[in-house]
């Protein structure tokens, strides 16, 4: 049995914490031990600027983030009530000026997060000792600064941070090495289904031989190509193939490790916050709110889930979807039999009293991420009940206007901005473009355009990392164009891709 870590709480809060933890476990929540620490405004802002960690590598971005948080507090525009870190043990920070009611709410919320961190599939490959790893990263970067100089290291970190989202989050749960490292595998002919006696007629030997020759041609063509297939983990590709010094490879590796650590949090923001809000709501209203605290608790909780018209609050969408799933599975309102019900009021009156809702939301918490969660469980009824709609900003007035209440468009827009954490899909497709060692990347069109200003900035930094000209194929206004960064500091050149444009080693549809 693991001893409970030291927790920086007053005797009163420690008693509340122990009761909330015990009740959370009774409900089936499963989490690593949680270490609570109370912090003042300034210290809370400092740690928040570091992404929740007390120690990070030296860089100006942390100071900029701290100033933003400090001014937000100073002008009354908001404050941080809590932070919680995916680690073993979990570390959670409480604002020391919170009332006892606030602290109870936050602790219940934290136990929901801690359960999600431990049990959600997408967090399964994350480093559970990241508190120590972040300190190790800071030590390594400081050592490089001592040897290379602060300006050189900081400028290089700037370039690395500009591309920190060019990773492959799904690779945490699967190995792409075998496919990416080599070209075509063993030959397997494509056969139409046929009985044995008909197979020579349905799949003639001439066709099988044609497929074999095409396979061999692809293998010969693919030999020597780098990469052998389009690769999405741009950071890993640069670590392996860019002409970097040893210290630069180490720094880029640090940025990549931290990007993969934070990726599941971006991929499950709606679910994670919804799950934590579900449990703080249940625990507080059923067990831990005193009669004298009801008004204050209701005010704080309503602030957490408030979603202005046209806005998007992951706490609100997440908790309401979990509650909707629980309600539907308690009554058996799902599946083919439910969908086939006809007649006025038939679906509204249906209730098989199966009471599988709680079991179902625990299953959902374990397996899904935001995209699959929204795709499977966001229903037309849910959108109507919560008055969800699609809006766009009027170019002439700057005002936001409702453009559609169609369920498919609302859902499609939501999935559009959640896919790949809202980042475009970019692949390395050729490391020897034009046979001059130039790097060619391609944007895979999924409905999300690349921002021209951001693309130009990223190309400039990629040019620094690669050491030779860099090209990015993008789609802008239904037109495929090539952005090219020649010399460092130059403005990227833009040209429309046509039949005469030299083709890279691979294509990305």
N, C-alpha and C positions, 0 to 999 in steps of 0.2 A: 504494500500500500504506500503510495507516494505521499510524503508529508506536504501539508498545505504551505505554499510559499508565503513569505512575509507580505503582508498587505498593509498599505499605508492608509488606514481608516481609523476614525474615532471609535470608541467602544460602541456608541449608538449605531453608527453606520456599519460596523463590523457585524453586529447582531442582525441588522436588516439584510446584509449581504448573505449571511449564513442561511437565513430563512428563505430568501429568494432562490439561492442556489439549490437548497434542498427541494423546494417546490418545483423548480425547473426540471430537476432530475426525476421527480415523481411523474411529470408529464411526458417523460421519455427523451428529454434533451440530453445529448451526450457531448461533452466538451473537455478539452484539456483544462487544467487548473488555470484560474484567472487571477492575475496580480493587479490589484487596483492601487493607483497612486493619485493623490489629490494635488493639483497644481494651480498656481495663481495665473491670472490673465497672461502676463508677459511670458512666463515659462511655457504655458500651454501654446501660445502663438509660436514660440521658438521651436518647440517640438513638432507642431503642425507644419511649420515651414520645412522641416526635415522629412516630411511624409510620415510623421508619427514615430520616428526613431530618434533617440537622444544623440546619436553620432552619425554623421555622414561625411563623405569626402568633401574637401574644401572646394567651393565654387560660388560664383556670384549669384546664381539663381536662388540659393537659399535666402540670402539677404533680401533679394527683391520680393520673394514670397512673404518673408517676415514683415516687411514694410507694408505690404498690402493688407495683411491680417491685422497689424497694429492699427492702421488707419481705419479699418472697418470697425474695430472695437471703439476707437476714440470718437468716431462720428456716429456711433449707435446704429450702425447698419447691420449688425449681427454679431454673434459670438459663438464660440465653440463650446458645446456642452459636454461632449465626450469624444474620445478617440479610442479605437481598439485595433490591436495589431495581431495579424495572423502569425502566431508563433507558438511554441510549446516550451514554457507556459505562455498563455495569452496575456498580453499586457494591455491594460485599459487605464485611461487617464480621465479623472473627473475634475471639473472646474470647481475649485474649493469654495467659491462664492455661491454655488447652487444651494437651493433650499433642500431640506431633507426629502421632500416630495420629489423634487427633481432628481436627486441622487438615487432614490429607489427606482424611478422610471428608467434612468440611465443604466443602472445595474441590470435590471430585467432585460433591457434592450441589448446590452453587451452579451448576456448569456445566450441570446438568440443568435448573435453574430458568431460567438465562439462555437456554437453547435454547427452552424453553417460552414465555418472554416474547416472544421474537422471532418465533416461528413459529405460535403458536396464533392462530386467526382472531379470537377475542374480544379479544385484546390489540392487534389491528391498528390500531385507531383511537385508541389511547392516546397521550398526549404523551410522546415519547421524550426530552424535555429537561425532565422534571418536576423535577429537582434545581434547575435555574435558576428554573423557574416557581414553586416553593414559596418560594424566596427573594424573588421578585418579589411574591408574595402577602403575605409578611410585611412588606415595605416599604410596600405600599399600606395595609394595616391600621394600621400604626404611624402613617402620615400621617393617617388618619382619626381615630385616638386623639388626636393632637396638636390637631386642629381641633374634635372633637366631645366629647372627654373620655373617659376610660377606662371609666367606669361605663356610659355610653350605648352605646358600641360593644360592650362585653362582653355587656351584656344583649341587644343585638340579635343577636350571634353565638349566644347561648344559644337564641334563638328559631329561628334558621336551622338549628342543629345538631339540633334536635328533629325536623326534617322532612327531614334530609339523605338518607334512603332513599326519599323520594317522587320517584323519577326513573324514567325508562323506559330500562333498560339496553340493550334491543334497538334503540333509536333510534340507537345508535352505528354500526350497520351498515345502516340503512335510513332513508330520509327519510319522515317522516310529515307534513311541513309542508303538502304539497298537499292531503292528506285533511283535516287538522285545520283548515286555514285557511278552507276554503270549505265550502259545503254540498253538495247533490247535484250530480253532474257531468252530462254530456250524457245525454239519454234513450236507453236501450237496452232495448227490450222483451224480456221473457222469452218465448222461443218453445219449444214442444215440438218435438223433432226430427221432421221430415216431409219427404217428397219434394216437389219443386216443385209438381207438379200437385195434391197433397193439402194443401199449406200453407194455402190459404184456408179449408179446412174444419177443419183441426186447430188453426189459430191465427186465428180469425175477427177481422175488423177491429174489431168492437165490443170485444173483449177487449183488443186493442192500444190502442185509444182510452181504455179504462178505466185501463190502466196509465199512459198518458201523463198523464191528468188527475191521478192519484194522485201521480205524479212532480212535476208542477207545484205541487200542493198542498204537498208536502214542501218544495219550494224556497221557496215563499212563507212557510211557517211557520218555516223555518230562517233567514230573513234577519234580521239583527240579533241573533241568539243568540250569546252568548259563554259558553263556547266553542261553535263550530259543531258539534263532536262531542265526546264524552267524551275528556278528555286525561289521560294518565297522568303526564306530566312536570309535577308540581305546582310545582316550583321555577321552571321556565321560565315557567309561566303567571303566577306571582306576580311575576316580574321584569317581565313585560310589562303586567300589568293592576292590580297592587296599588298603592295610593297611597304609593309609597316615595320618599324623597329620593334624590338621585344617589349619595351615599355608601352608602346602604343597598342600592341596586341593585348597586353594586360588590361589597359584602361578600357579598350573596346569590349573586352570580355566582361569587365565589371558592369558596364552600362547594359550589356545584353542580359547578364544574370538578373539584374534588378528589373529590367523590362519584363522578363518572364515571370518574376515574382509578382509584379503588380498586374499582369495581364488578366488573371482570373477575376480580380476585383472589378475590372472594367467590363468583363464579359458577363458578370452576374450582379451588376449594381441594382437592378430592379428586384430580383429575387432576394438578394442578401438583405437589402433594407426592408423589403416587404416582410420577410421572415422574422427579422428582429422586431419590427413594429407589431406584427401579429402577436408575438409572445409577450412583449411589454404590455400590450393592451390587455391580453388575457390574464396575465399574472397580477397586474395592478388592479383591474376592476373586480377580479374575483377574490383577491386575497390581501392585497397590501395597501389599498387606499383607505385611509381613515375618513370618517364622516367630515371632519374639519378640513380635509385636503381635496375634497371632490372638485370644487370649483377651480382650484389652482391646477389640479391634474388635467381636468378637461380643457382648460385654456392651453396648457403646454402640449397636450396630445393633438389638439386641433391645429396648433401651429406646425406640428410635425407633418401632418397629412394634408394641410391646406394646398390646394392646387388651383391657381387662378385660371380663368377662362383662357383657353388657348395655350396654357403652359403645360409643362410635363414634370410631375413630381414622382420620382421612383418609389418613394415611401408609400404614397397614396396608391399608385397603380399596383405595386407589388402586394400590399396588404389586402387590397380589395380583390385581387385575383386569387390569392390564397383562400380568402373567405368564400369566394364564389365557388372554387373547386370543392371546398369542404361541404358547402351547402348542396351542391349538385350530387356529389358522391354519397352523401347521407341519404338522399332521396332516390338514388339510382337514376338521376337525370343525365345519362350519358350513354354512349354506345349506339349500335345499330337499331336495337329495339326502341330506344327512346326517340331517335331521329325519325323513325317510321310512324310515330303517332300522328294521327290526323284528327281533325274535328276541332271546333272552337273550344278552347279551354282545356283540351286533353292533356297537353304538356304541363300547363300550370297546375292541374289537379293531381298530376301523377306523383306518387310517393310510395316506393316499395319498402321504406324503412330499413334499408340495408345498413345504414350508419357506418359507411366505409370512408367517411370524409377525412377523419384525422389520420387514418392509415395512408390515405392517398396523398395528403400534403407532405407527409414524411417521405414518401417515395419520390414525389416531385422534387423536394428539397435535395435529395441525394443525387439525382440523375441529370437534371436539366440545367441549361444556361439561359440567359435572357432571350435569345433568339428562338430557341425551341420552346421555351415557356410561353412566350407571346404567341408564337405560331400555333401551338396546340390548344391553348386554353382561353385565348381572347375570343369571345363569341360576339355575335351580332347583338344579342340581348344585353351583354355586358356593356358594349359601346353605347347602346340606346339608354341604358339606365344611368350611365355616368356622363352622358352628353358629350361624347368624344367626337371631334371633328378635325378636318384638315384645314390648315390656314396657310396663307402666304402673304408676304408683305407687298402692298401696292407700290409699284415703282414710282408712281407720280406723287403720291401723298406720304408714303412711308408708313402708313397705317396697316396693321394686320387685319386681314379680312378672311372670313370663312369662305373657302372655295369648294368644299365638299363635305357631306355627311354620309357619303356612301361607305358602308362598312369595309368593303374590300380595299378602297383607297386609303381609309384611315389606318387599317391594319398594315397595308403595304408600306405606307410612309413610315410607320413606327418601326417595322422590321428593317426598312432601308437604312435608318439612322442607327440601329443597334448592331447591324451586321458588321463584323470585323472591328468592333468597338468604335464605329463611326469613321474608321480610317479606310482609305482606298487600298485595293489589292494591287501590290506592285511586285513584279518578279524580275530577277536577273535572268536574261535570256541569252546573252552573248558577252563573253569576256575578251573576245578578240574581234570586235566589229571592224569591218573594213580591212581585216588582217593587219591592224595597227595597234593591237592591244588596248583598244578603247572599250569602255563598258557600256552596254546597251541594256536598259531596263524597259519593261512594258507594263502599262497599267491595264489591268483586266476590268473591262467595263461591266458594272453591276447596277448602273443607274446613278452612281455617285461620281460626280466630276471632280477632277483634281483642281484645287485652287491654284491659279496661275502664280500668284505671289509666293505661296508656300512652296510650289514646285521649283521656282527659280532659286529660292533660298536653299532648298535641299540639294539641288544640283550643284550649287557652289560648294557645299560642304562635301558632297560625294567626290567632286573633282579633287579636293584636298586629300581625301582618304585614298582614292584610287591612284592619283599621281599622273593620270592621263585624261584626255577628254572623255566626257560622260554624256550619254544620250538617254532621253526618256520619251517613250511613245505614249501619248495620251489622247483621249477623245474630248474635244471641245466643240460644243454646239453642233453635234452630229457629224463632226469632221475629225479624222485621225491626223494628228500633227506630231512632229518630232521636235522636242526641245533639246538643244545641244549646248553644252557648256564647254567652250574651248579652253582658253587660258584662265587661270585663277583671277578673279576680280572682274572679268568681262561680263557683259550682260548676255544671258542665254539667247541663242539664235533660235528662231521658230520657223519651221517650214512644213508645208502640207505634204503628207506622205502620198506618193503616187506610184505608178507602175515602174518608174525609173529609179525610185529610191532603193539603194542597196538593202537587201533583206538580212536580218540577223540570223543567227544559227537556229533559233526556235521562234515559233509564233505563239502568242497567247490570245485566245479568243475573247 
